[in-house]
């Protein structure tokens, strides 16, 4: 009409994802639980990166943190105790196009799941692993976990934990083919977000230990660190995790650390409480590059290959 032409080139199928696009069930973690901050950070990263929810998967084992997939409006797999990492590796092996987030805890990952932890780090598949470390078994009501400090009174050690805690950073940094290790805290949203974002961008398995408050079962675990932030050592470097000036000012104790230096990272993990990127090497081999080979092969071609392989055993 009147010589006007409609513009049919408009891309009507283009989608834009908001935070609501990733918001699942109402989170039922306790008020004040650090898990809420991690969920918010991940949903923001998904929105910022415009990850299609149908191409995003949250995977977990058992524990409070393992309710994470229920609260994401993406695909999810709430697995068995200690089994988040093999599930995530299995998903990545055959669906390398999916963005895989793993939510696990100090009990889930460092105790019953310890064997899987070692091998998943070595396999270095392209997944983001978040360990919610509250130094306690929270869901099952206050049992000693591998990272509980010595002397902590729990329901399994009412007279106090007799053993020193495991150091998950040192262990992870000692695994062959490790490619990304970072540590952050749930009570500094900017550092938490920046760390998880860097972990998401990393090619390979990114291991992030999050010091996570559990006011219900291990209240005061991190009070000292909140009262005296100089006990934390913020790692700074152009290749590290950057936060802007005012946010960084919250950390009076800062230390330059080159994250390509594995030996320095191991020393750093043993001394004090480092916050930031300890180690990154994106040249390390990723096992999903092997397991995803041949994904596009037709069923007929697969059957022919199988027949050929079986024929070798014909007598
Ligand atoms: Fe969070 Fe602890 Fe409550 Fe679990 S028990 S939801 S970790 S505060």
Boltz pocket constraint, residues with backbone or C-beta under 6 A from the ligand:
constraints:
  - pocket:
      binder: B
      contacts: [[A, 28], [A, 29], [A, 30], [A, 31], [A, 32], [A, 33], [A, 34], [A, 35], [A, 64], [A, 65], [A, 134], [A, 138], [A, 139], [A, 213], [A, 214], [A, 215], [A, 216], [A, 217], [A, 218]]
      max_distance: 6.0
